Amino acid sequence: MKRRALLASLGAGSVLGFAGCLSDTGTQDGSDGVTETTNRTSSGTETDMNTPNTPNTPASLPCPPHTPTHDEAVCSHTVDPETAQVYLEPRPSRSTLADGLPSEQISLTLHNQSDTELTFNPYSWTIRRHSQSEWQQLQLQPTADGTLTLSSGESQSWTLQEVINSGREETDLNPGTYTAETGVPNPETDAWIGCIAIIRLDPSTADETPSGMSEDGNDTVSSG
């Protein structure tokens, strides 16, 4: 697929060295967009998706909650890339943390497989982490507004670390399951689609959280 250059209209401040940045909310109406959810096994037992070796690893999760201003969601772990018109792909979708950072670079690639060009704000992202039985939104500082037009058959990539670094002073991450969401217009209607990538960050052997201890660590989150 072709890669299209970012056409961004920025306010005051320096131009960032990558195409994707974060707003502090990731929504288009300024709401924090946090939705609480509880995940259960087939037997009805509540589980914590951040606990290693639970059944709720990314491959078995339902599509997580999306930002309320998005009318529907397309999730990376449930989408069919052969038939989807638009989706966000993480690669790899699972990595081990080393000193608070993924041990390998994780790319977030938005694919436009529709017949329509899509114009959206590439600086609007929402990052959430699953903690205990709910999704919590990381607090991110606003950066800039802009416009990206992605033509039919094209793709645009960011890295997870670039997205997080642009809106957060504390860049270290804790082990757990994360989502990265950005919104694009539905190619067929006036609605908006939340494109969600789900990512698992596992602890290294040396950093693994002791049993019974919260994995929230120093993450600053907003629970809505």
C-alpha positions as CSV (number, residue, x, y, z in Angstrom):
1,M,0.0,0.0,0.0
2,K,1.1,3.6,-0.6
3,R,2.0,5.8,2.2
4,R,0.6,9.4,2.0
5,A,2.3,12.3,3.6
6,L,0.6,14.0,6.5
7,L,-1.0,17.4,5.6
8,A,-1.5,19.0,9.0
9,S,-2.6,22.5,10.0
10,L,-0.8,23.1,13.3
11,G,-1.3,25.8,15.9
12,A,1.5,27.5,17.8
13,G,4.5,25.4,18.7
14,S,7.0,23.2,17.0
15,V,6.1,20.6,14.5
16,L,6.4,17.1,15.9
17,G,8.6,14.6,14.1
18,F,5.8,12.1,13.4
19,A,2.4,11.9,11.8
20,G,0.3,10.9,14.8
21,C,-0.2,12.7,18.1
22,L,-2.6,12.8,21.0
23,S,-5.3,15.0,22.3
24,D,-5.9,15.0,26.0
25,T,-9.2,13.2,25.6
26,G,-9.2,11.5,22.2
27,T,-12.8,12.5,21.7
28,Q,-14.3,15.1,19.4
29,D,-16.6,16.7,21.9
30,G,-14.1,17.0,24.8
31,S,-15.6,14.2,26.9
32,D,-13.2,11.7,28.5
33,G,-15.1,8.8,26.9
34,V,-14.3,6.3,29.5
35,T,-16.6,3.3,29.7
36,E,-16.4,0.8,32.5
37,T,-16.7,-2.9,31.6
38,T,-16.4,-6.2,33.4
39,N,-15.1,-9.2,31.7
40,R,-16.1,-12.7,32.6
41,T,-15.1,-16.2,31.7
42,S,-17.6,-18.7,30.2
43,S,-18.3,-19.9,33.7
44,G,-19.3,-16.4,34.8
45,T,-16.2,-15.8,36.9
46,E,-14.8,-12.3,36.7
47,T,-11.2,-12.1,35.5
48,D,-8.5,-9.5,35.3
49,M,-7.1,-9.2,31.8
50,N,-3.8,-8.0,33.2
51,T,-3.0,-11.2,34.9
52,P,-0.7,-13.4,32.9
53,N,-2.1,-16.7,31.6
54,T,-5.8,-15.8,32.1
55,P,-8.3,-16.7,29.3
56,N,-8.7,-13.0,28.6
57,T,-5.7,-12.5,26.5
58,P,-6.2,-10.3,23.4
59,A,-7.1,-13.1,21.1
60,S,-10.1,-14.1,23.3
61,L,-11.3,-10.6,24.3
62,P,-14.6,-9.1,23.0
63,C,-14.2,-5.7,21.3
64,P,-13.5,-3.2,24.2
65,P,-15.6,0.0,24.7
66,H,-15.1,2.8,22.3
67,T,-15.2,6.6,22.6
68,P,-18.9,7.7,22.8
69,T,-18.5,10.2,19.9
70,H,-17.7,7.2,17.6
71,D,-20.8,5.4,16.4
72,E,-19.2,2.0,16.1
73,A,-15.9,0.3,16.6
74,V,-13.6,-1.9,14.5
75,C,-11.2,-3.9,16.7
76,S,-7.9,-5.3,15.5
77,H,-8.3,-8.7,17.1
78,T,-11.8,-9.4,15.8
79,V,-11.7,-7.7,12.4
80,D,-11.4,-9.6,9.1
81,P,-8.7,-7.8,7.1
82,E,-10.0,-9.3,3.9
83,T,-13.4,-7.7,4.1
84,A,-13.0,-4.7,6.4
85,Q,-13.1,-1.2,4.8
86,V,-11.0,0.4,7.4
87,Y,-9.1,-0.9,10.5
88,L,-6.1,-0.2,12.8
89,E,-3.5,-2.9,12.9
90,P,-0.9,-3.2,15.7
91,R,2.3,-5.1,14.9
92,P,3.3,-6.9,16.9
93,S,0.2,-7.0,19.1
94,R,2.1,-8.4,22.1
95,S,5.5,-7.5,23.5
96,T,7.5,-7.7,26.7
97,L,8.3,-4.6,28.7
98,A,11.9,-3.7,29.5
99,D,12.4,-0.8,31.9
100,G,8.9,0.5,31.3
101,L,9.1,0.4,27.5
102,P,8.1,-2.3,24.9
103,S,11.2,-4.4,24.1
104,E,10.3,-4.1,20.4
105,Q,8.8,-1.2,18.5
106,I,5.0,-1.6,18.1
107,S,3.5,0.0,14.9
108,L,-0.1,1.2,14.6
109,T,-1.1,1.1,10.9
110,L,-4.5,2.5,9.7
111,H,-5.6,0.8,6.5
112,N,-8.2,2.4,4.2
113,Q,-9.5,-0.5,2.0
114,S,-12.7,1.4,1.0
115,D,-13.3,3.1,-2.3
116,T,-13.5,6.5,-0.6
117,E,-10.8,8.9,0.7
118,L,-11.0,9.4,4.5
119,T,-10.2,12.8,6.1
120,F,-9.7,12.8,9.9
121,N,-7.6,14.3,12.7
122,P,-4.5,12.2,13.1
123,Y,-3.7,14.1,16.4
124,S,-6.7,12.6,18.2
125,W,-6.0,9.4,20.1
126,T,-7.4,7.7,23.1
127,I,-5.3,5.2,25.1
128,R,-6.8,3.0,27.7
129,R,-5.4,0.3,30.0
130,H,-7.5,-2.5,31.6
131,S,-7.2,-2.4,35.4
132,Q,-9.0,-4.9,37.5
133,S,-12.5,-5.0,36.0
134,E,-12.6,-1.7,34.1
135,W,-10.9,0.2,31.3
136,Q,-9.2,3.3,32.5
137,Q,-8.1,6.2,30.2
138,L,-4.5,7.5,30.4
139,Q,-4.4,11.3,30.9
140,L,-2.7,12.9,27.9
141,Q,-1.8,16.5,27.3
142,P,-3.2,18.2,24.1
143,T,-0.7,18.7,21.3
144,A,-2.1,19.9,18.0
145,D,-5.0,19.8,15.5
146,G,-4.5,18.7,12.0
147,T,-6.0,17.0,8.9
148,L,-4.9,13.9,7.2
149,T,-6.6,12.6,4.0
150,L,-6.1,8.9,3.4
151,S,-6.9,7.9,-0.1
152,S,-8.4,4.6,-1.1
153,G,-5.9,1.8,-0.8
154,E,-3.5,3.8,1.3
155,S,-2.2,3.3,4.9
156,Q,-0.7,5.5,7.6
157,S,1.5,4.3,10.4
158,W,2.5,5.6,13.8
159,T,4.3,3.9,16.7
160,L,2.8,3.3,20.0
161,Q,5.6,5.0,21.8
162,E,5.4,8.1,19.6
163,V,1.7,8.3,20.3
164,I,2.1,8.1,24.1
165,N,5.3,10.2,24.3
166,S,3.6,13.1,22.5
167,G,1.0,13.6,25.2
168,R,2.5,12.4,28.4
169,E,5.5,13.3,30.4
170,E,5.7,10.0,32.2
171,T,6.4,7.6,29.3
172,D,7.0,4.4,31.3
173,L,4.3,1.8,31.0
174,N,3.1,-0.9,33.3
175,P,2.3,-4.5,32.2
176,G,-1.3,-5.0,31.1
177,T,-3.7,-4.9,28.2
178,Y,-4.0,-1.5,26.3
179,T,-6.1,-0.1,23.6
180,A,-5.2,2.7,21.1
181,E,-8.2,4.3,19.4
182,T,-8.5,6.9,16.6
183,G,-11.6,7.9,14.7
184,V,-12.3,8.0,11.0
185,P,-15.5,8.7,9.0
186,N,-17.6,5.8,7.9
187,P,-17.0,5.4,4.1
188,E,-20.7,4.8,3.5
189,T,-22.5,7.0,6.0
190,D,-22.1,10.2,8.0
191,A,-21.2,8.2,11.1
192,W,-17.7,7.8,12.7
193,I,-15.8,4.6,13.3
194,G,-13.5,4.1,16.2
195,C,-10.6,2.1,15.0
196,I,-9.1,0.2,18.0
197,A,-5.9,-1.7,18.3
198,I,-5.5,-3.9,21.3
199,I,-2.1,-4.6,22.6
200,R,-0.7,-6.8,25.4
201,L,2.4,-5.7,27.3
202,D,3.8,-8.5,29.4
203,P,6.2,-8.0,32.3
204,S,9.8,-9.1,32.0
205,T,10.8,-11.9,34.4
206,A,12.6,-9.4,36.6
207,D,9.7,-6.9,36.7
208,E,6.8,-9.3,37.0
209,T,4.2,-8.0,39.5
210,P,3.9,-10.1,42.7
211,S,0.7,-12.1,43.2
212,G,-2.1,-9.9,44.6
213,M,-0.4,-6.6,43.9
214,S,-2.1,-4.0,41.7
215,E,-0.4,-3.5,38.4
216,D,-1.5,0.2,38.1
217,G,1.9,1.4,39.4
218,N,2.5,5.0,38.6
219,D,0.0,5.2,35.6
220,T,-2.1,8.4,35.9
221,V,-5.5,7.5,34.7
222,S,-9.0,9.0,34.6
223,S,-11.9,6.7,35.4
224,G,-14.5,9.0,34.2
